[in-house]
């Protein structure tokens, strides 16, 4: 974890160099999804009044209160992220494969779980510091992800990968919005 924060590209090289079997990568992904769901549930239990129920769609609030649904959604999101990291990177001449992307996404989730655990502890001690940890976690996630994808695909610039991530998020958001509007009529 320390290497991931200090030198994400070196951490990615190390993780990819392990050449983990695909079954281990899937197990790692499932474990991170379950751990993330458990931490999200604990967060919700510790701070129920911080999330204004009237501001959250009832179906989303109900899902957040069911750890199995949260774990399933988390796993799906991690797999989609790995597919996009591999697919979009390949479109730009990258060399990384799906299993490599999934290893790096699962490891990134492990880092986020540690930060979420720290955030839960801080919720009791100092809610404002817990919010700061959450913001730090978002920035760290984007930085680590950009470097991991750059290393996986042998790209020279993590900054260009960051712009690719932003573009991909925007494109996927527009496509999802169009699809949802089409479904509602």
Backbone bond lengths (Angstrom), bond angles and torsions (degrees), N, CA, C in turn:
res aa  C-N    CA-C-N  psi(-1)  N-CA   C-N-CA  omega(-1)  CA-C   N-CA-C  phi
1 X - - - 1.456 - - 1.530 110.61 -
2 X 1.329 116.11 -41.59 1.462 119.45 -179.95 1.522 110.29 -60.37
3 X 1.314 117.80 -44.19 1.464 121.24 178.92 1.523 110.56 -62.98
4 X 1.317 117.36 -36.47 1.465 121.55 179.34 1.522 110.90 -59.88
5 X 1.321 116.67 -41.67 1.463 120.71 -179.37 1.530 110.82 -76.09
6 X 1.330 116.72 -41.31 1.463 120.57 -176.45 1.525 113.16 -76.59
7 X 1.318 116.97 -41.11 1.463 121.37 -176.83 1.530 109.04 -147.74
8 X 1.336 116.90 81.41 1.461 119.75 -174.25 1.533 113.96 -59.72
9 X 1.315 117.43 -33.32 1.473 118.70 -179.56 1.526 110.77 -66.70
10 X 1.334 116.93 -40.82 1.468 120.12 177.30 1.528 110.03 -65.39
11 X 1.332 116.84 -38.88 1.468 120.47 177.70 1.528 110.24 -63.51
12 X 1.326 116.88 -41.39 1.467 120.44 178.19 1.530 110.60 -63.10
13 X 1.328 117.24 -43.27 1.476 120.24 177.59 1.528 110.54 -58.88
14 X 1.330 115.49 -42.95 1.470 119.80 179.72 1.530 110.93 -63.31
15 X 1.327 116.59 -48.30 1.464 120.73 -178.99 1.526 111.65 -61.95
16 X 1.327 116.37 -43.78 1.461 119.93 -179.73 1.526 111.04 -69.28
17 X 1.338 116.04 -31.39 1.457 120.94 178.44 1.518 113.59 -67.54
18 X 1.328 117.26 -18.62 1.464 120.77 178.03 1.529 111.96 -68.96
19 X 1.324 117.13 -23.80 1.463 122.28 -179.55 1.530 111.63 47.57
20 X 1.325 114.76 56.05 1.459 120.60 -178.87 1.529 110.42 -65.73
21 X 1.334 116.94 143.18 1.473 119.37 175.40 1.535 109.64 -63.02
22 X 1.317 116.07 149.27 1.461 120.50 -177.70 1.525 111.66 -57.98
23 X 1.328 117.86 -34.85 1.467 120.06 178.89 1.530 110.52 -63.03
24 X 1.322 117.40 -36.20 1.467 121.38 177.96 1.524 110.31 -69.23
25 X 1.320 116.29 -38.99 1.469 121.08 179.18 1.526 109.86 -63.68
26 X 1.340 117.12 -42.74 1.467 120.19 177.96 1.525 110.86 -64.00
27 X 1.328 116.38 -40.76 1.465 120.79 178.67 1.533 110.42 -63.41
28 X 1.326 115.98 -42.50 1.461 121.24 177.45 1.536 110.85 -59.64
29 X 1.327 115.37 -43.17 1.473 120.94 -179.90 1.528 110.32 -63.73
30 X 1.321 116.75 -45.41 1.461 120.71 179.25 1.528 111.08 -63.11
31 X 1.324 116.84 -42.80 1.464 121.12 178.96 1.525 111.14 -61.30
32 X 1.314 116.92 -43.81 1.468 119.87 179.73 1.527 111.08 -66.88
33 X 1.322 117.43 -35.81 1.469 120.46 178.09 1.527 110.45 -64.86
34 X 1.329 116.85 -44.18 1.468 121.21 179.61 1.531 110.50 -66.33
35 X 1.326 116.69 -45.63 1.466 120.26 179.82 1.525 111.28 -61.83
36 X 1.316 116.33 -43.01 1.462 120.53 178.10 1.526 111.31 -62.44
37 X 1.330 116.44 -41.21 1.469 120.33 179.05 1.521 111.08 -64.68
38 X 1.331 116.67 -41.23 1.467 119.80 178.44 1.524 111.21 -63.66
39 X 1.315 116.46 -42.54 1.467 120.03 178.73 1.531 111.14 -65.94
40 X 1.322 116.98 -38.38 1.469 120.26 177.47 1.520 110.99 -64.34
41 X 1.324 116.65 -39.18 1.458 121.27 178.30 1.521 110.96 -65.44
42 X 1.324 116.61 -44.17 1.472 120.46 177.64 1.535 109.70 -61.24
43 X 1.330 116.81 -41.95 1.469 120.51 178.24 1.520 111.10 -59.24
44 X 1.324 115.51 -43.91 1.464 120.40 -179.48 1.526 111.15 -65.50
45 X 1.330 116.31 -37.73 1.471 120.06 179.45 1.528 111.61 -69.91
46 X 1.336 116.98 -36.45 1.461 120.30 -178.46 1.524 113.30 -75.34
47 X 1.305 116.27 -29.09 1.466 119.12 -175.52 1.525 111.34 -131.39
48 X 1.336 118.23 57.31 1.462 118.94 -177.33 1.522 113.54 -66.25
49 X 1.333 117.53 -31.65 1.462 119.29 -178.05 1.520 112.31 -84.12
50 X 1.335 118.95 -8.55 1.464 120.19 177.05 1.518 110.81 -77.37
51 X 1.331 117.59 -28.54 1.462 121.41 175.83 1.518 107.47 -93.60
52 X 1.311 117.18 107.46 1.459 122.87 -178.28 1.526 109.91 -67.98
53 X 1.349 118.07 108.21 1.465 120.83 -175.47 1.520 114.10 -55.88
54 X 1.335 117.61 -33.97 1.461 119.82 -178.12 1.528 111.72 -68.93
55 X 1.334 117.86 -17.85 1.464 121.33 -179.23 1.534 111.62 -91.72
56 X 1.326 118.27 -8.08 1.459 122.10 -177.06 1.523 109.18 -109.75
57 X 1.315 116.04 130.94 1.460 122.11 175.60 1.531 109.03 -52.04
58 X 1.339 119.17 129.18 1.468 121.32 -176.74 1.535 114.05 -53.63
59 X 1.338 117.91 -39.15 1.467 119.66 -179.38 1.530 110.90 -67.64
60 X 1.323 116.99 -34.68 1.468 120.57 177.30 1.523 109.78 -70.34
61 X 1.320 117.23 -41.61 1.467 121.02 178.25 1.531 110.41 -61.80
62 X 1.332 116.93 -41.40 1.468 120.92 178.70 1.532 110.40 -63.80
63 X 1.342 116.33 -40.56 1.463 119.59 179.33 1.531 110.63 -65.24
64 X 1.329 117.10 -40.67 1.464 120.78 -179.50 1.526 111.77 -64.07
65 X 1.309 116.92 -22.91 1.456 120.53 179.47 1.525 112.12 -87.50
66 X 1.335 117.34 0.13 1.464 122.21 178.26 1.534 108.61 -116.26
67 X 1.332 118.25 101.22 1.468 121.01 -176.28 1.534 114.56 -57.73
68 X 1.337 117.94 -31.85 1.464 119.36 178.67 1.524 111.47 -65.48
69 X 1.320 116.88 -41.08 1.456 120.15 177.79 1.525 110.77 -67.10
70 X 1.311 116.19 -39.80 1.464 119.97 178.55 1.529 110.02 -63.29
71 X 1.328 117.38 -42.87 1.468 121.44 179.34 1.530 110.67 -63.42
72 X 1.319 116.92 -43.22 1.466 120.21 179.23 1.525 110.72 -63.40
73 X 1.328 116.32 -44.64 1.462 120.14 178.49 1.528 110.86 -62.70
74 X 1.326 116.77 -42.20 1.461 121.43 179.39 1.528 110.49 -61.18
75 X 1.323 117.17 -43.30 1.466 121.11 178.99 1.527 110.83 -62.96
76 X 1.327 116.30 -44.06 1.468 120.51 178.80 1.526 110.58 -61.76
77 X 1.317 116.76 -44.02 1.468 120.61 179.56 1.534 110.70 -62.19
78 X 1.325 117.47 -42.29 1.469 120.20 179.46 1.526 111.11 -64.07
79 X 1.327 117.60 -40.80 1.468 120.78 179.26 1.530 110.18 -66.63
80 X 1.320 117.28 -42.93 1.468 120.26 177.97 1.523 110.44 -62.98
81 X 1.333 117.15 -41.40 1.467 119.84 177.36 1.527 110.87 -60.45
82 X 1.325 116.71 -42.16 1.471 120.52 179.28 1.531 110.17 -64.80
83 X 1.323 116.71 -41.68 1.469 120.32 178.80 1.523 110.91 -62.92
84 X 1.322 116.46 -42.93 1.465 119.88 178.90 1.526 111.47 -68.06
85 X 1.334 117.04 -42.14 1.469 120.23 179.22 1.524 110.32 -60.12
86 X 1.327 116.67 -42.55 1.459 120.93 179.58 1.525 110.91 -71.73
87 X 1.325 116.87 -50.16 1.466 121.33 -174.56 1.516 114.24 -66.42
88 X 1.323 116.80 -49.10 1.466 120.03 -179.05 1.532 109.83 -67.27
89 X 1.322 116.47 -40.37 1.462 119.61 177.35 1.519 112.00 -60.15
90 X 1.323 116.37 -41.29 1.473 120.38 178.43 1.530 111.11 -64.69
91 X 1.344 116.67 -35.55 1.470 120.16 178.02 1.526 111.07 -60.23
92 X 1.309 116.44 -27.22 1.467 121.05 -179.32 1.530 112.11 -102.89
93 X 1.325 116.76 20.45 1.457 120.96 174.65 1.515 115.58 90.09
94 X 1.311 117.36 12.14 1.458 121.05 -179.64 1.514 112.54 -72.47
95 X 1.329 115.58 164.30 1.455 121.77 -174.36 1.524 113.75 -111.73
96 X 1.328 118.50 -7.95 1.458 121.79 -173.35 1.507 113.92 -71.44
97 X 1.348 115.51 153.17 1.456 122.10 178.12 1.518 111.57 -109.02
98 X 1.328 115.61 173.13 1.464 120.91 -177.63 1.524 112.04 -62.21
99 X 1.326 117.97 -45.17 1.468 120.52 -178.44 1.527 110.37 -61.48
100 X 1.329 116.76 -39.21 1.469 120.56 177.04 1.528 110.52 -61.74
101 X 1.324 115.53 -45.70 1.462 120.07 -179.79 1.526 110.94 -62.22
102 X 1.330 116.76 -41.47 1.456 120.02 -177.94 1.528 111.60 -66.99
103 X 1.329 117.19 -38.24 1.476 120.61 175.85 1.524 109.42 -58.84
104 X 1.330 116.27 -47.52 1.468 120.39 -176.02 1.528 111.56 -68.93
105 X 1.320 117.43 -37.28 1.469 120.89 177.64 1.526 109.76 -66.35
106 X 1.327 117.37 -43.75 1.471 120.75 179.43 1.528 110.50 -63.52
107 X 1.328 117.81 -40.61 1.466 120.83 178.75 1.534 110.34 -66.06
108 X 1.320 116.31 -39.61 1.468 120.23 176.87 1.519 109.85 -61.48
109 X 1.327 116.55 -39.74 1.469 120.62 177.73 1.522 110.93 -64.37
110 X 1.328 117.17 -35.75 1.470 120.43 177.02 1.524 110.10 -62.40
111 X 1.311 116.66 -41.83 1.467 121.07 176.99 1.531 110.13 -62.31
112 X 1.332 115.82 -43.76 1.467 119.59 179.05 1.524 112.02 -64.87
113 X 1.329 116.80 -33.45 1.469 119.92 177.34 1.526 110.85 -65.31
114 X 1.325 116.87 -39.30 1.475 119.73 176.37 1.527 110.94 -62.63
115 X 1.317 115.71 -42.65 1.468 119.23 178.01 1.530 110.68 -65.68
116 X 1.326 116.66 -38.11 1.466 119.86 178.80 1.523 110.81 -65.47
117 X 1.320 116.46 -36.94 1.463 120.48 176.48 1.531 110.38 -63.17
118 X 1.323 116.68 -44.18 1.471 120.74 176.66 1.525 110.19 -62.02
119 X 1.317 115.90 -38.64 1.463 120.62 179.44 1.533 110.69 -65.04
120 X 1.314 117.69 -39.84 1.468 121.38 178.40 1.521 110.53 -62.98
121 X 1.330 116.91 -43.99 1.470 120.63 177.71 1.527 109.91 -60.70
122 X 1.316 116.52 -42.48 1.462 120.44 -178.47 1.525 112.67 -71.04
123 X 1.337 118.32 -23.26 1.467 120.81 177.91 1.522 110.27 -59.05
124 X 1.327 115.65 -34.11 1.460 120.99 -179.23 1.526 110.01 -78.23
125 X 1.326 116.18 -39.55 1.463 121.40 -174.87 1.523 111.79 -83.62
126 X 1.332 115.66 -51.27 1.464 120.68 -175.64 1.523 109.88 -151.20
127 X 1.346 117.79 98.79 1.468 120.54 -179.39 1.531 113.80 -56.89
128 X 1.323 117.33 -34.69 1.469 118.68 179.73 1.527 111.06 -68.87
129 X 1.326 117.06 -36.88 1.459 120.22 176.11 1.537 110.06 -68.25
130 X 1.316 117.09 -34.85 1.467 120.70 176.21 1.523 110.24 -61.70
131 X 1.329 117.35 -40.18 1.466 121.31 176.93 1.523 111.04 -64.16
132 X 1.324 116.38 -39.78 1.466 120.63 178.52 1.529 110.85 -64.16
133 X 1.332 116.68 -38.73 1.468 120.45 177.19 1.530 109.60 -63.87
134 X 1.317 117.17 -39.53 1.462 120.99 177.48 1.519 111.93 -61.75
135 X 1.317 116.90 -43.58 1.467 121.19 177.86 1.524 110.75 -64.61
136 X 1.330 116.22 -44.27 1.462 121.30 177.00 1.532 110.11 -59.13
137 X 1.319 116.43 -41.44 1.465 121.10 179.46 1.515 112.32 -61.08
138 X 1.335 117.34 -40.16 1.469 120.31 178.63 1.523 111.22 -63.79
139 X 1.334 116.18 -45.06 1.464 120.55 179.70 1.528 110.01 -64.59
140 X 1.329 116.65 -45.20 1.462 121.08 179.26 1.529 110.88 -60.88
141 X 1.324 117.17 -42.28 1.456 121.76 178.82 1.528 111.43 -57.11
142 X 1.317 116.88 -48.49 1.468 120.92 -178.31 1.529 110.46 -64.67
143 X 1.323 116.86 -40.99 1.465 120.92 -179.20 1.535 110.84 -66.49
144 X 1.326 116.47 -47.66 1.467 120.58 179.98 1.525 110.14 -64.31
145 X 1.328 117.24 -45.89 1.462 120.82 -179.66 1.524 111.51 -59.24
146 X 1.317 117.39 -44.11 1.468 121.11 179.11 1.525 110.94 -60.22
147 X 1.313 116.73 -44.91 1.460 120.76 -179.84 1.529 111.47 -69.18
148 X 1.326 117.16 -40.63 1.466 120.74 178.98 1.531 110.80 -61.03
149 X 1.326 116.64 -46.49 1.468 120.17 -179.06 1.526 110.57 -66.73
150 X 1.328 116.79 -39.93 1.469 119.93 177.50 1.526 110.37 -59.73
151 X 1.318 116.81 -44.82 1.471 120.56 -179.86 1.526 111.23 -67.58
152 X 1.313 116.94 -42.94 1.461 121.05 -178.56 1.528 111.41 -59.10
153 X 1.321 116.51 -39.87 1.465 120.92 -176.99 1.531 113.18 -94.59
154 X 1.332 117.28 1.24 1.473 122.39 -176.37 1.523 112.16 61.96
155 X 1.333 116.53 36.57 1.458 121.06 174.20 1.518 108.97 -84.16
156 X 1.310 117.34 145.66 1.457 121.01 -178.27 1.528 112.25 -77.01
157 X 1.327 116.79 -32.89 1.462 120.17 -170.67 1.529 113.07 -115.56
158 X 1.323 115.01 117.83 1.463 119.82 173.89 1.529 110.67 -71.28
159 X 1.336 116.89 -28.16 1.475 120.60 178.77 1.527 110.36 -64.38
160 X 1.334 117.06 -41.73 1.471 119.64 177.33 1.526 110.20 -65.36
161 X 1.315 116.71 -37.01 1.469 120.24 176.72 1.525 109.46 -63.38
162 X 1.328 117.21 -40.91 1.464 120.64 177.60 1.525 110.58 -56.95
163 X 1.332 117.10 -45.40 1.467 119.68 177.91 1.526 110.86 -64.70
164 X 1.331 116.78 -34.60 1.460 120.53 175.33 1.516 111.59 -64.63
165 X 1.333 116.74 -39.79 1.467 121.21 177.62 1.527 109.86 -63.83
166 X 1.325 116.39 -45.59 1.466 120.36 179.74 1.527 110.23 -60.85
167 X 1.343 116.45 -45.11 1.466 120.63 178.39 1.518 111.94 -62.19
168 X 1.325 116.63 -41.15 1.467 120.83 179.72 1.521 110.74 -65.27
169 X 1.342 116.63 -43.75 1.468 120.26 178.41 1.531 110.34 -60.76
170 X 1.336 116.64 -43.37 1.471 119.64 178.54 1.525 111.24 -63.36
171 X 1.338 117.55 -45.00 1.461 121.18 -178.99 1.530 111.13 -63.53
172 X 1.321 116.94 -45.17 1.468 120.72 179.49 1.529 110.15 -64.56
173 X 1.335 117.13 -39.52 1.476 120.71 178.67 1.519 111.13 -62.25
174 X 1.323 117.41 -44.00 1.465 121.09 179.34 1.526 109.96 -64.49
175 X 1.334 117.04 -44.57 1.464 120.22 179.33 1.527 111.55 -62.87
176 X 1.341 117.33 -41.39 1.470 120.08 177.22 1.528 111.31 -64.91
177 X 1.324 116.63 -41.18 1.479 119.92 178.41 1.511 110.87 -61.90
178 X 1.319 116.84 -43.57 1.481 120.34 178.78 1.529 109.96 -63.29
179 X 1.337 115.97 -43.64 1.463 119.80 179.99 1.536 111.38 -63.71
180 X 1.326 117.04 -42.44 1.463 120.03 -179.61 1.514 111.80 -67.98
181 X 1.326 117.62 -38.47 1.467 120.27 176.95 1.520 109.43 -65.38
182 X 1.328 116.95 -39.91 1.461 120.84 178.05 1.522 112.56 -63.97
183 X 1.336 116.38 -35.81 1.458 120.40 -179.97 1.524 111.50 -71.13
184 X 1.334 116.60 -34.78 1.468 119.73 -178.68 1.514 111.65 -80.75
185 X 1.327 115.94 -19.42 1.467 119.88 177.09 1.440 110.23 93.00
